[in-house]
Amino acid sequence: MDEFNQKVVLVTGASEGIGRALCQQLAAKGARLVLVARNRQRLEELAAELKGEHLVLSADLSDALQCQQVILDALNHYQRLDILINNAGITMWSRFDELQDLAILERLMTVNFMAPANLTHAALPALKQCRGQIVVVSSLAGITGVPTRSGYCASKHAVMGFFDALRIELMDHGVAVTILCPDFVVSQIHKRAIGHDGKALGASPMQEDKIMTSAECAALMLPAIAARKRLLIMSRRGRLGRWLKLIKPQWIDKLAKKAIVSGH
Ligand SMILES: NC(=O)c1ccc[n+]([C@@H]2O[C@H](COP(=O)([O-])OP(=O)(O)OC[C@H]3O[C@@H](n4cnc5c(N)ncnc54)[C@H](OP(=O)(O)O)[C@@H]3O)[C@@H](O)[C@H]2O)c1
């Protein structure tokens, strides 16, 4: 995959999980990276281990001004942007009727939907200039409902609709939009999931030995990004479920419930 050699790629959520693994694999292919997340120390540790020189930008993407500044700083440094990967995200783990404060829904929408929208808006002129690409990491929860994830599902469905619309608007500008939908992946997201009281769970409720690693997930994502695909659904049950939902949606509801109860 020479497609990434010398390309300037901005990855949000680069400090942990899928974003970190994407950076490791992109750097090995010669990409020039912009590593974005809040935890500067984790980003600097990553930059030090990667092949090549990369730009570290610490920012809280729930702040619209910081999203704009990230793009400005990236463009000042490299004078171009080929690929924007909107990967940073947070999740929840609580039934809706047990949520103590609905501000949790706003937090999810801000990080998972508004941040990609703000970053993309600021990056569009540069992306149009080099007929670049926008990548967004959604989820199977962007395609179907998942219990204990109502607010997360809302944010990921928003992302899917938004970027599907944007793809059409960008058709004549040569900017590709790629949506990636992973199934469960081992990362920090499950232990950080927001519980009913607004606090992080602290421990992952997943059976982590039964789900994909972040490195495996990134390795599946890269060919889809290189091919500028419009959509990648990253598990067999996800691909099958998408069609089955049209015929027997109640089966998919049961499958989603079973996946959450079993943790894999
Ligand atoms: N893991 C899964 O099972 C799974 C499944 C489907 C989809 N996804 C999606 O995959 C993406 C990556 O998630 P992951 O599983 O790799 O999670 P993760 O290990 O928790 O990593 C999330 C990343 O997002 C960053 N982030 C969170 N809030 C931020 C903020 N306000 N400002 C800037 N950066 C922020 C975190 O960095 P800092 O804390 O340093 O800011 C971290 O680097 C997300 O969009 C998630 O919804 C994950």
Ligand as a Chemical Component Dictionary entry (heavy atoms), coordinates in Angstrom:
data_LIG
# 
_chem_comp.id                   LIG 
_chem_comp.type                 NON-POLYMER 
_chem_comp.pdbx_formal_charge   0 
_chem_comp.three_letter_code    LIG 
# 
loop_
_chem_comp_atom.comp_id 
_chem_comp_atom.atom_id 
_chem_comp_atom.alt_atom_id 
_chem_comp_atom.type_symbol 
_chem_comp_atom.charge 
_chem_comp_atom.model_Cartn_x 
_chem_comp_atom.model_Cartn_y 
_chem_comp_atom.model_Cartn_z 
_chem_comp_atom.pdbx_ordinal 
LIG N1  N1  N 0  -13.671 -0.262 20.657 1  
LIG C1  C1  C 0  -14.841 -0.613 20.120 2  
LIG O1  O1  O 0  -15.444 -1.645 20.486 3  
LIG C2  C2  C 0  -15.428 0.226  19.021 4  
LIG C3  C3  C 0  -16.428 -0.339 18.223 5  
LIG C4  C4  C 0  -17.000 0.426  17.219 6  
LIG C5  C5  C 0  -16.574 1.720  17.012 7  
LIG N2  N2  N 1  -15.604 2.253  17.793 8  
LIG C6  C6  C 0  -15.192 3.636  17.554 9  
LIG O2  O2  O 0  -13.801 3.676  17.335 10 
LIG C7  C7  C 0  -13.309 4.966  17.660 11 
LIG C8  C8  C 0  -12.056 4.824  18.495 12 
LIG O3  O3  O 0  -12.413 4.241  19.737 13 
LIG P1  P1  P 0  -11.466 3.269  20.571 14 
LIG O4  O4  O 0  -12.221 2.029  20.766 15 
LIG O5  O5  O -1 -10.109 3.225  20.008 16 
LIG O6  O6  O 0  -11.493 4.054  21.978 17 
LIG P2  P2  P 0  -10.349 4.491  23.012 18 
LIG O7  O7  O 0  -9.308  3.459  23.158 19 
LIG O8  O8  O 0  -11.084 4.940  24.234 20 
LIG O9  O9  O 0  -9.731  5.755  22.281 21 
LIG C9  C9  C 0  -10.512 6.904  22.105 22 
LIG C10 C10 C 0  -9.604  8.035  21.668 23 
LIG O10 O10 O 0  -10.404 9.226  21.538 24 
LIG C11 C11 C 0  -9.736  10.283 22.245 25 
LIG N3  N3  N 0  -10.708 11.233 22.762 26 
LIG C12 C12 C 0  -11.801 10.974 23.531 27 
LIG N4  N4  N 0  -12.404 12.115 23.871 28 
LIG C13 C13 C 0  -11.685 13.119 23.311 29 
LIG C14 C14 C 0  -11.798 14.527 23.319 30 
LIG N5  N5  N 0  -12.781 15.157 23.985 31 
LIG N6  N6  N 0  -10.880 15.256 22.641 32 
LIG C15 C15 C 0  -9.873  14.640 21.984 33 
LIG N7  N7  N 0  -9.728  13.314 21.934 34 
LIG C16 C16 C 0  -10.610 12.567 22.601 35 
LIG C17 C17 C 0  -8.965  9.596  23.356 36 
LIG O11 O11 O 0  -7.825  10.357 23.713 37 
LIG P3  P3  P 0  -7.615  11.234 25.045 38 
LIG O12 O12 O 0  -8.314  10.542 26.162 39 
LIG O13 O13 O 0  -6.120  11.302 25.176 40 
LIG O14 O14 O 0  -8.204  12.551 24.695 41 
LIG C18 C18 C 0  -8.496  8.325  22.664 42 
LIG O15 O15 O 0  -7.310  8.545  21.961 43 
LIG C19 C19 C 0  -14.467 5.688  18.363 44 
LIG O16 O16 O 0  -15.079 6.588  17.473 45 
LIG C20 C20 C 0  -15.409 4.568  18.725 46 
LIG O17 O17 O 0  -16.754 5.006  18.828 47 
LIG C21 C21 C 0  -15.009 1.530  18.792 48 
# 
loop_
_chem_comp_bond.comp_id 
_chem_comp_bond.atom_id_1 
_chem_comp_bond.atom_id_2 
_chem_comp_bond.value_order 
_chem_comp_bond.pdbx_ordinal 
LIG N1  C1  SING 1  
LIG C1  O1  DOUB 2  
LIG C1  C2  SING 3  
LIG C2  C3  SING 4  
LIG C2  C21 DOUB 5  
LIG C3  C4  DOUB 6  
LIG C4  C5  SING 7  
LIG C5  N2  DOUB 8  
LIG N2  C6  SING 9  
LIG N2  C21 SING 10 
LIG C6  O2  SING 11 
LIG C6  C20 SING 12 
LIG O2  C7  SING 13 
LIG C7  C8  SING 14 
LIG C7  C19 SING 15 
LIG C8  O3  SING 16 
LIG O3  P1  SING 17 
LIG P1  O4  DOUB 18 
LIG P1  O5  SING 19 
LIG P1  O6  SING 20 
LIG O6  P2  SING 21 
LIG P2  O7  DOUB 22 
LIG P2  O8  SING 23 
LIG P2  O9  SING 24 
LIG O9  C9  SING 25 
LIG C9  C10 SING 26 
LIG C10 O10 SING 27 
LIG C10 C18 SING 28 
LIG O10 C11 SING 29 
LIG C11 N3  SING 30 
LIG C11 C17 SING 31 
LIG N3  C12 SING 32 
LIG N3  C16 SING 33 
LIG C12 N4  DOUB 34 
LIG N4  C13 SING 35 
LIG C13 C14 SING 36 
LIG C13 C16 DOUB 37 
LIG C14 N5  SING 38 
LIG C14 N6  DOUB 39 
LIG N6  C15 SING 40 
LIG C15 N7  DOUB 41 
LIG N7  C16 SING 42 
LIG C17 O11 SING 43 
LIG C17 C18 SING 44 
LIG O11 P3  SING 45 
LIG P3  O12 DOUB 46 
LIG P3  O13 SING 47 
LIG P3  O14 SING 48 
LIG C18 O15 SING 49 
LIG C19 O16 SING 50 
LIG C19 C20 SING 51 
LIG C20 O17 SING 52 
# 
